[in-house]
């Protein structure tokens, strides 16, 4: 029974990210397919799907290429700043954007994996990522902020902890995140 549960957990760990990724791609694809069906270019469902897929790929790659352009990058930054000032939108858009940039993009936030001592009495440690090394603005000169992700989830908790209670973890940040999210199943040494 324990082996079946282990296989179940491993299956979930593999399927959840795959399903979420496929769901997002399919939703994006159907936006383009529905556009072609709505304007009625072909009238053929399979041709609309192929056109939708082709246009989706062109748009996504095009936005990625334009984002690396200096002028377009500045324009996007200006538009995002204006967009984040809208009352309801900023509470939805900003956290999603920050979360996405933390894992992908040019501004990856989880670059410094560390072990943190959360219970010195029990020698209890957790793996996290330093998100800010300077907390002077909070009046906490000896502290850093560490994000500790939960296993089997991308949720986590933020801990403000004294610098003396952390130690650098000598692994690649991606491997550390995979290890945490997999609940310790991911084998760092074999990679």
C-alpha positions in Angstrom: 0.0 0.0 0.0 2.9 2.3 0.8 4.4 1.7 -2.6 1.1 2.5 -4.3 0.9 5.8 -2.4 4.5 6.6 -3.4 3.6 6.0 -7.0 0.5 8.1 -6.7 2.4 11.0 -5.3 5.1 10.7 -8.0 2.4 10.6 -10.6 0.7 13.7 -9.2 4.1 15.5 -9.1 4.6 14.7 -12.8 1.0 15.3 -14.0 0.1 18.5 -12.2 2.7 20.7 -13.8 2.1 19.0 -17.2 -1.7 19.5 -16.9 -1.4 23.1 -15.8 1.0 23.9 -18.7 -1.1 22.1 -21.2 -4.2 23.9 -19.9 -2.6 27.3 -20.3 -1.4 26.5 -23.8 -4.8 25.0 -24.9 -6.6 28.1 -23.5 -4.3 30.4 -25.4 -4.7 28.3 -28.5 -8.5 28.4 -28.3 -8.4 32.2 -28.1 -6.8 32.3 -31.5 -9.0 29.5 -32.9 -12.1 31.2 -31.7 -10.9 34.4 -33.4 -10.5 32.7 -36.7 -13.9 31.0 -36.3 -15.5 34.3 -35.4 -14.2 36.1 -38.4 -14.9 33.1 -40.6 -11.8 33.0 -42.7 -11.9 29.3 -43.6 -15.0 27.7 -42.2 -13.0 24.5 -41.8 -12.4 23.5 -38.1 -9.0 21.8 -38.8 -7.7 24.6 -40.8 -8.8 27.1 -38.1 -6.9 25.0 -35.5 -3.8 25.0 -37.6 -4.1 28.7 -38.3 -4.7 29.3 -34.6 -1.7 27.3 -33.6 0.5 29.0 -36.1 -0.6 32.5 -35.2 -0.3 31.7 -31.5 3.3 30.6 -32.0 4.1 33.7 -34.1 2.5 36.0 -31.5 4.3 34.4 -28.5 7.7 34.4 -30.2 7.1 37.9 -31.6 6.3 39.3 -28.1 9.4 37.6 -26.7 11.5 39.0 -29.5 10.0 42.5 -29.1 10.5 42.4 -25.4 14.3 42.2 -25.9 14.1 45.3 -28.1 15.1 48.5 -26.2 12.3 50.7 -27.5 9.6 48.0 -27.1 10.9 47.1 -23.7 10.6 50.6 -22.5 7.1 51.0 -24.0 6.0 47.7 -22.3 7.4 49.0 -19.0 5.5 52.2 -19.3 2.2 50.4 -20.2 2.7 47.9 -17.4 3.2 50.8 -14.9 -0.1 52.4 -16.1 -1.8 49.0 -16.1 -0.8 48.4 -12.5 -2.3 51.7 -11.4 -5.8 50.5 -12.3 -7.7 49.7 -9.0 -9.0 46.1 -9.5 -6.5 45.0 -12.2 -3.4 45.7 -10.1 -4.5 43.2 -7.5 -4.7 40.4 -10.1 -2.1 41.3 -12.6 0.8 42.3 -10.3 1.0 39.1 -8.2 0.7 36.9 -11.3 3.4 38.9 -13.1 5.7 38.7 -10.0 5.1 35.0 -9.6 5.8 34.3 -13.3 9.0 36.4 -13.3 10.2 34.6 -10.2 10.4 31.4 -12.1 10.9 32.4 -15.7 12.1 35.5 -17.5 15.1 37.7 -17.1 14.5 38.6 -13.5 14.5 35.1 -11.8 14.0 35.8 -8.1 15.0 32.4 -6.7 18.8 32.5 -7.3 20.2 31.9 -3.8 19.1 28.6 -2.2 19.8 28.4 1.6 19.3 26.2 4.5 17.5 28.0 7.4 17.6 26.9 11.0 13.9 27.3 12.1 14.1 25.2 15.3 17.6 25.2 16.9 16.4 22.9 19.7 15.5 20.1 17.3 18.1 21.0 14.7 15.2 21.5 12.3 16.1 23.1 8.9 14.2 24.1 5.8 15.3 24.9 2.3 14.4 28.3 1.0 15.5 31.1 -1.3 16.8 34.5 -0.2 14.5 37.1 -1.7 16.0 40.3 0.0 19.3 40.6 1.7 18.7 44.1 3.0 15.8 44.7 5.4 17.0 48.0 6.7 13.8 49.6 5.5 11.9 47.5 8.1 14.4 48.3 10.8 15.8 44.7 10.7 19.5 45.2 10.0 20.6 41.6 10.9 17.8 39.9 9.0 17.1 38.6 5.4 13.9 37.5 3.8 13.7 33.9 2.8 10.9 32.4 0.7 10.2 28.8 1.7 8.1 26.9 -0.9 5.8 24.1 0.1 6.2 20.7 -1.3 3.7 19.7 -4.1 2.7 23.3 -4.5 4.0 26.7 -5.6 2.6 28.3 -2.5 5.0 29.0 0.3 5.8 31.2 3.3 8.0 34.2 3.8 10.4 34.0 6.8 12.3 37.0 8.1 15.3 35.3 9.8 18.6 36.4 11.3 21.5 36.0 8.9 23.3 33.8 11.4 20.6 31.2 11.0 21.1 30.6 7.3 23.7 28.8 5.4 24.3 28.8 1.6 23.2 25.7 -0.1 25.7 24.6 -2.8 23.2 23.5 -5.5 21.7 25.0 -8.6 18.6 27.0 -7.7 16.5 25.0 -10.2 17.5 21.8 -8.6 16.7 23.2 -5.1 13.2 24.2 -6.2 12.6 20.8 -7.9 13.8 19.1 -4.7 11.4 21.2 -2.5 8.3 21.0 -4.8 8.8 17.2 -5.3 8.8 16.7 -1.5 12.3 15.5 -1.6 11.8 12.9 -4.3 13.9 14.7 -6.9 17.4 13.4 -6.7 19.9 16.3 -6.9 23.0 14.2 -6.9 22.1 12.3 -10.1 21.6 15.4 -12.2 
